[in-house]
Amino acid sequence: MKFIIKHEIQGRIRIHLNQIKMSFCQADTLLYYLEQLDYVKKAKVYEQTADAVIEYSGNREKLILAIRQFEYNKVDVPDDVLKNSGRELNAKYKEKVIGKVIMRMCAKWLLPYPVRAAGIALKSLKYIRHGLTCLKKGKLEVPVLDATAIGVSLIRRDFNTAGSVMFLLGIGEILEEWTHKKSVGDLARSMSLNTGKVWRKINGREILTDVSKIKPYDEVVIHMGSIIPFDGIVIEGEAMVNQASLTGESLPVKKEADGYVYAGTVIEEGELTIKVKEVSGSTRYEKIITMIEQSEKLKSAVESKAEHLADKLVPYTFLGTILAWLFTRNITKVLSILMVDFSCALKLAMPITILSAIRQANDHSITVKGGKYLEAVAAANTIVFDKTGTLTKARPTVKTVIPFGDSSSSEMLRVAACLEEHFPHSMAKAVVRAAKEQNLEHEEMHSKVDYIVAHGIASYIGDKRVVIGSYHFVFEDEKCTVRKEYKGRFDQLPTEYSHLYLAIENELAAVICIEDPVREEAKEIIKQLKQEGFNKIVMMTGDNEHTAAAIASKIGVDEYYSEVLPQDKADFIQKEKLSGNTVIMVGDGINDSPALSAADVGIAISDGAAIAREISDITIPADNLKELVTLRLLGKAVMRRIDKNYKAILGINGGLILLGIGGIIQPTTSALLHNTSTLAISLKSMNNLIL
């Protein structure tokens, strides 16, 4: 591609492509191409001028060569990137605003007054109809104010004022719609969902396959705790499916053969084999848009308060209008009051603030599913942590495998990996990873795998029952034993590691020792959370007392509980809530799901179990717990901005009313300043809340 360099400083370059203007598709293609380059930090493409501004790091010549090699038809851009880039949306609304201004100017300068007056009277019917509809429903809301202001101007034959009011209202409506759609669109485009892999069934065998390679009519096996990635028909199995994200149902729904399942729902219990019906229904963008539409329904209390206050203020505006007429008998002053309403700014700025916060959270790889959760994060005083994969590193590693029978440690690891690869937990991933590193290949040796939440896995290899899991599960629930000759080895198991116990035919076959080191940042994060106002920080784990006590002491939590079951975590949270505390739960596993649901805010680790991510209200990245502090700061910043917006809206609009009553400004000026301030506050609300 031929281009010229228009401007350049260290790490930043502005280029102009050798074409007059770009199409939206071309601009998005170039932007996508640039953003995929590792050394490009940030890029902007301007379709009207065919320019691009690129911020980069490293070798300048490498970037120049990449731009020279660029060709539109050689870049494979995902369909949803082109379809939903937002570029066309912005151009569409710019044209609407410019078109409305041009029409207004042309009408004012070119049309005779009688024709212009007739046009204004005709346009006023829409506003008057809306106002009458509101009154018919017994509501005194903003449309009544607009209709009254326009109607009074028409009665006075002041067509210029009526026209100006409708013009400003029209511009305001376009800008409000544009601002809101842009906020939602920016958020949607900045978010992403993990596509991952699924178990595809071919000739009776399960093969791990990229989601992108699945086609309609393929058979896919979905295990317990996993998200169903496609719409499809159940052809085998039975399961309880959580459809809350799709239908809002609070209880899971039973699915069996010939039943229909939907992308984005989660298997809570059981296992299904489905024949894929639709793959397009689970695209990243469609899921995100659905989530945002739902999050709009999950309004925070302050958003609801804003809407309620906005509607409550309308009758007072009318009261002020009546009093102004009674005391001044000046219709101009009356109209100045009618030109101002608090509703526009209150109803627009508050949701935009929430959307901006959700967008900024996503800049930190934090996914927030509704405004009310940010408010709860700001108010929370208690935070409960799961240990494994949360306070400890997200990538535990197998340190050693100790056999307790005739088989080698490698063979025992191979068997364990064969079972564990079906379940998304950090310990299971460690086992599978260790087997892969040792090149321990295996075929599916076992029959149906049963996952017992918070305990372990049970299956059969041939006619032998195999179990793997916690001490409680293997020795207390399953009543497994240790051969007499291995008692000494068992008593000397290294205590610095977590243990997974593998038993075959009720006899211990191996112990897998897993190092699960505490995150380096955990102690500092706990300290910072206390500084940010959390007065109770709790760790809960299924591990033994010795391990739990050591980690609790190391990171500085206020309380810890060992050898707890999933319901114990949920019960603890319920008690805290009954005591008047606002509680956050942070976890990553299937066993954390009840507690995540019970908490005021459930926060899941991004690479944890699918059901934990689905049930949670917020998801944070797995690589660093510092985003919990970021989340707290963001929640507090949202509340501060909303408070500032309240004061600014009430102050500015109250001032405009007083200026109108004092005869200092005219009705059209009042309307202009009102709409300008509404837009200014809304645009400011789109800015980042924290640095």
N, C-alpha and C positions, 0 to 999 in steps of 0.2 A: 504494500500500500504506500503510495507516494504522499508525503506530508512535508510541512515546513514547521520549524520551531519559531513560535512567536515570542516566547519569553522563557527565561530559565534562571533559576537560582539553585544552589546546592540542595539536592534532594527533591526538587520540584520543577516540573516542566509543563509548559502549555504548548500544545501542537495544534495545527490546522490541517485537516485532511484535504486532499486535492479534489474537493467537490463543493458545490455551492450550498447544499442543504442535505441533511440526513432525514431519512424516514424514522419513525419511532422504532421500528424493528432494527434498523441499522445501528441506531444509537444504543439500543439495549444489547445488541450483539457485541459491539465494541466494548461497552462497559463490562459485560460478562467476561470477555476475553482478557481484559486488563486485570480484573479482580482475581482471575484464576492464576495470575503470575505471582510466584512466591515473594518476589522482591517489591511488589506494588503494595504500598500500605493503604492508599486511598486513591480513588479516581472519580472524576465527574465528566460526563459527556453532554455537550450542548448541541442538540439536533438542529437548531435554527441557524447556527453559525458553523457547524461541522468542526467544532473545537473540542479538545479534551484537555483536562488539567489532571496531571498525574503526580502523586507524591510517592517516592520510591526510596529504597535503601540499597546500598551496594553499588555494583558496577553500572554506570550510565550507559556504556556501549551495549550491554546486554539488553537493556530496555529498548534502545534505539533499534537494535536488530529484531527484537520481538515485534515492534510496531511495523517495521518494513515487511516482515513475513506475514502480517495479518491480512486475511481476506475474508469478507463476509460469508461467502458460501462454504468456507472450510471450517467454520466454528459450529460445533454441535451444541446449541443452546437448548436447555430443557424448555418444554412448551410452557410450563407455568411461569417461568421467568419472563418470557416474552408477553404472555397473556396478561400478567398481573404486575407489571413493572411500576405502574403509577404514572408513567410519562404521559400517556394519552389522557389520563384523568386530569392532570395539571393543565395540559393544553386546552382541553375541553372547557374547563372552568375559566381559564384566562380569556378564551374567546367569548364566553357568556358575559363576563364583566365588561370587556371592551365593546362588545356588541350592544349591550344595554346603554352604555355611556354614549356611544355614537348615535343610537336611535333617539336618545333623549335630546342631544344637541341638535340633531337634524329636525326633530319635531318642533323644537323651540325656535329655531331660526328660519325654517322653510315653510312650516304650515301656518295658514291664517288662524287668528285667534279663535273664531267660531269652530273650526274643524278640530283644533287642539283641545278646546273645552269639551267638545262632544266625545273625543277619544278618552279624555281623563274621566268623564262621567261614566263611560262604558267600563273602563278598567276598575273603577271604584266598586262595581257590583260584586266582584270577587271578595273584596275585603269586608264589605257590608254583609254579604251572605255568611261569611265565616263568623262574624260577630253575632249575627242573629242566631246562627246554629248553636253557639256557645250559650246564649241567653235562653234558648229553647231547652237546653239541657240543665238549666238552673245554675250555670257557672259564670262567675265574673272573672274572666281570664284575659290574657293579653289581646287576643283577637277583638274583644269588645272595645278595648282601649283604642286600637288601630281604627276600627270601624267608626267609633265616635269622633275621633280627630278628623278623619276624612269626610265623614257626613256633615259635621259642623262647618268645615271649610266649603263644601259644596252648597250648603244652605245659604252661606254668606256670599255665594258666587265668587269665592276666592279660589278660582281654579288653579292658579299658579302654586298656592300653598298645598292644595290637595295633590297636585301632580308631583311636587317636590317630595312630599311625604311618601307617596307610593313608590317613587323612584328610589328613595333611600331605603325603604322597607324591602324593595326588590333586590337591591344590591346587598343588603344585610342578609337576606335569605340565601342568596347565592354564596356569599362568603362563609356563612355559617355551615352550609351543606358541604362546601369545599373543604373547610377546615376540619370538619368532623371526619369526612371520608378520607382525607389525607392522613389524619392521625391513625385511623384504623388500618389504612393501607400500609403506611410506614411500619407500623407494628407487625402486621402480618408478614411483610416481606423480610423483616429482620429476624423472624423466628424460624426455627427448623425443628423437625421431629426426626428421631432416629429411625431409619428404615430397617436396618438390621438384616437378620437372616431368619428363615423359617425351615421347618422340617417338611420337605416334599416327599411324598410317598410314591415310590416307583417299584413295581413288581413286588409289593409287600415289604420293601425295605425303606427306612427313613434316611433321607440324604439331606444334609444341611445345605441350603441353597439361598443365594441372594434374593431378596424380595423383588428386585428389579427384573429378575429372570422368570418370575412366575407369570403364567398366562391363564386366560379363562379355560376352565375344564381341568386344570391341574388339580391333583389331590394334595392337600396340605394337612399335616397333623399339628394340632394346637394343644400344648400341654397345660396343666394347671398353673395359674399365675401369669400366663402369657396373654398379650393383647392379640385379638383376632385382627390380622392385617388386611383382610379382604371381605367383601360381601360374598356369601356362598351358601350352599345347601349342605346340611349335615348328612353324610352317608354312613357314618359309623360313630359309635360312642354315645356317651351321655354326660352332660355337664350342667352346672349352674353358672349362668353367664350374667355378669354385672353390666347392665345396659344404661346405667345412670348418665353417662356422658352423652348418650344419644337421646334417650327418652325421658330422663329425669326420674325413672322408677327407683325407689329406695331399696327394694329387695331384688336379689338376683332371680333370673328367669330360667326355668328348666328348658334345656335344648336336647333333642334326641333325633334319631334318624328321620329324614325328610323335613326337619325344621330349618328355618332360615336364620342365618347369623349376619351381623353387620360389622363392617370395619370400624375399629376403634373401641369395640367392647372387649371385656376381659373375662377369661374363665377363672372363676373363684374356686370351683371344685370340679374334678373330673377331667375328661380328655375328649376331644372331638377330632374326627377326620372330616374335612369339608371339601366339597368340590367347588373350586373358585368360580364365582359367577361374574363378578365385576372387579377389575383392578383399578379402573379410573376413579372409583369412589373413595379411594384411600390416598389420593395424592396429598403431598405435604401442604400445599396451599389450601385445599378444600378443608382439611382437618383444622388448620389454623383459623380459617375464617369462621368455621363452626364454633371453635373454642372462644373466639373473640365475641361472637354474637351471644354466646352463653354468658361470657364474663360481663357483658353489658347489662345482663339481667341480675348479675351478682353485685349490685350496686352497694357501695359502702353507705353507712348511716349518714355520713356528711353529704353524699350525693343526694340521697333521698330528702334530707333536711333542706338542701338547696332548692330542690324542685318544690317542696311544700311551702317554703318561705316565699319563693317567687310568686306562687299562686295566691298566697295569703296577702301579699302586698298590693295586689290589683284593687281590691275594694278601697284600700286607704288612698290609692292614687285618685280614684273616683271621688272619694270624700274631699280630698284636697282640691279637686277640680270644682266641686260644688261650692266649697267655702270661698275659693278664689272668685267665683262668679258673684256670690252673695255680697262679698266685701268690696270688690273692685268694679263689677259690671263691665269688665274689660275682656272681650272675647279672645284677644291676642294672648293675654296672660293665661287664660284658661287653656288655650291650645298648646301653649308652651309646656304645661304640666302633662297634657295628654300625649305629647310627643315622647315622653320619657317613661320607660318601664324597666323594672329591675329583672324581669324574667329572662330576657335574652341572654344577658351576661351570666346570670346565675346558672341557667340551665345548660349553657354551652361551656363556660370556663371550667366548671367542676369536673364533668366527665373527661374533658380534654386533659386536665391535670392528671387524672387517674390513668388515662391511656398513655400519657407521656412517661409516667412513672413505670408502667408496665413495659414500655418500649426501652427505657433506660435500663431496667432490670435485665431485659434480654440482651443488652449490650454487654452485660456481665455474665451471660449464659444462664440467667435465672429466668425461669418461666413462671409467671404469676397468672392464675386462672380467674381472677376477679378483684375488683377494687376493695371489697370488704375485707379481703385477706391482708392487704397492705395496712389497712386501718387497725386490724387485729394485731399485726406484727408490731406496730407502733405502740399499742396499748399493753402488750404482753409483759408479764412479770415473772413467769415460770417457763423454763425450757427443759424438755426431757430428751436425752440422747440415747439411741441404741448404741451399742459398742461396736460390734463387728461390722466393718465396712463403712462406719460412720466416724467414730472417734479414732478408730484404727485405720490404717491405709486401705485404700480401695483395691489394692492388688496384693493380698496376702500370698505367701509363697510356701510351697511344700519343702521342708528342710530335710526330712527323712521319712522313710516308710519302714516300720519295724514289723516283720512277719511273725506270726504266732502259729505256725503250722509248717507243712512240708513245702509249700509254694514259695517262690522267690519274691523279693520285694517288688521287682519289676512286674511280675504277673499280678500281684495284688493291686498295684497302682493301675494297671491296665483294666482290671475288673472295676475298680472304683471309678475310673474316668468314664467307662462305658455307661455306668449308671448316672453319674453326676452331670454329664454333658446335657441332659435334658432339662436342667433346672437352673434358672438365672440367679445364683447367689454368689457372693464373692468367694466363699470357701469352695463351692463347686467349681468355679472358674479356675481357682488355683490348682485343683486336682487335674482338671482337663489340660491346663497349660503345662503342668509338669510332665504329663504323659506325652504331650506333643513334643516337648523339648527333648525327651528321651526316645523319640521316634517309635513310640509304642502304638502301632496301628491296631485297630480292632474292627471287627464286624459287629453288628448288633447281635450279641449272644443271648440276651435276656428276653423274657416275655414282657408283658405290660408292666410299666413302672408306676408304683404308687408313691406319691409324696405325702408324708404325714407332717403337717405344718409344725415348724419349730422343733421337730424331732429328727426326722431323717427319711430315708428312702427304702422301700422294700420291693423285691422282685424275685424272679426265679431264673436261674441259669440251668437249663436242662430241667431236672426234677429237684434241684437243690434250692432251698430258700436262702436268699441273700439279703442282708440288711446293712445299711451304712448310716451313721449319724452320731448323735450325742451319747454320752455315757448313760443318761437317763433312759433314752429310747432303747439302746442296745441291751443294757443289763437289767433295767427295771421293768420296762414295758415288754420287751421281747424275751426276757429271762435267759439271755445268752450267758455262757460260762467261759472261763479260761482254763485250758488244760493244765493239770497239776504241774507238769514239768516246766511250764512257762510262768508260774506265779511270781518267781523272783524277777524275771524280766518285766512283768507287768507292774510290779511295785516300784520299779526304778525308772519308769517313764519320765523323760525330762519335763519338769514343771514349767519351764519358760515358754513352752509352746502350747497352742491350742491343739486338741486331739479330735480326730475323726476315727470312729471305731467301725471296722468292717468285720462282719460275722457271716459265716456260711453254716447252714444247718445248726443254728443256735450255738455255735462255737466260735470264739474270737479267732479271726484269721489274720488280721493286721491292724496296726494303729498307724494312722497317717499323722505325722507331726507337722503342724502348719505354723509358720511364724507370721504373726499378725501384729506388726509393730505399730505403736501409737504414731499418729501423724505428727510431724515435727511442729506444725503450727497449732496443735490442739490446745496446749497449755496457754499460749498467748491469746488465742481466740476466746477461751473461757474467761480469761482476765478482762479482755475488751468487752465481752458481753456483760460482765458484772458492772463495768464502768458505764455501759449504756443503759443500765437500769434494771437488769434482771436480778431479782433478789433470791431466786432459787434455781440452781442448775443441777439437774439430776442425771445420772447415768444408770441405765437398766440393761442387763445382759443375761443371757442363758448360760454364760460361763460359770465356773465354780467360784466359790468365795475367795480363794487365794488369788486367782487371776484378776478378778474384779477389784479386789482391795488394792492390789498393786497398781493397776491402771488409774483408779480413782485418786489415789494418793499422788500419782505422777502428774496428772493434769489439773488437779485442784477443783473438782466438782464439789458441791455442797453436800450431796447425798448420793449413795449408790445402792443398787439392789442386784443381787446375783441369783442365778438359777431361776429366772422368772419365765413364765409362759406368756404367749401373746395376750391372753385375756388379762393377765396380771398387769401388763402395761396399760391396757385400756382402762381397767378398774382404777388404777392409780390416777390417771388423768381425769376420770370422772369425779373422783374425790376432790382433786385440786380445784376443778371447776365449781363444784358445790360449795367450796370454801371461799368462792368469790375471786379466784385467780383466773387470769387469761393465760391459756397454756399453748405452747408450741411443742410439737413432737417432731423430731428429726430421725429418720430411719431409712433403710435401703432394702429390706427383705420382705418376703411374703409374710413372715411372722410379725412384721411391724404394721401390717395393714389395719388391724382393728384399732390400734392406738392412733394411727394417722387419721382415721375416720373420726375417732372420739375427740381429738384435740380441736381447739378453736382454729388452729392453723396446722395442717399436716405438711411437713417439708420432706421431700424424698431426694435421695442422691441420684444423679442423672443416669448412672450406669447400674442402678439397682434393679430389682425385680420389676417387671412390667406392671404388675398389679399395684405395687407401691407407688409407681409414678402416676398411674391412672387415678388412683384413689386420692392421692395427695392434692393439696391446694396450690403448692408451690414446689418447683423442682430446682435444685441448685447443682452446679457442676461438681464432678467427683474429685477434681484434682486439688481443691483447696477449700477449707472451711471458712476462709476469710469472707466469702460472699454472704455468710450469715450476718456479719457485721455490716456489710454493704446494704443488705436487705433491711436491717434495723434502721440504719441512717436514712435510707430511702423512704421507709414508712413514716419516720418522724418529719422528713422534709416535705412529704405530701401533705401532712396535717398542717404544717406551718404555711405552705403555699395556699392551701384552701382558706386558712384563716386570713391571710393577707388579701386574697381575692374577695372574700366577704367584705372586708373593711373598705377596699378600693371601690367595689361596685356600689355599696351603700353610700359611700362618701361622694363619689363622682356624680351619681344620678341624683342624690339628694341635693347636691350643689347646683345641678342644672335646673332642678325644680325651683329652687330659691331664686336663681338668676332670672328664670322666666317670670315668676311672680313679681319680681322687682322691676320687670320691664327692661332688663339690661340686654337680654338676647331675644331674638324673634323665634317663632315656632320652628321654622325650617333650620335655623342655626342649632336650636335645641335638639332636633332630630338628628342632624349631622353629627354633633358632638356625642350624642348618645350612641349612635351606631359606630362611630370611630373608636370610642372608649371600649365598647364591647369587643370589637375586633382586636384592639391593642391588648386587652387583658387576655383574650383567647390565644393570640399569637404568643404572648409571653408565657402562657401556661404550657405551650408546646416545648419550651426550653428544658434542658436537663435540670434536674433538681439538685443533684450533688456533683461535685467535681470528680 
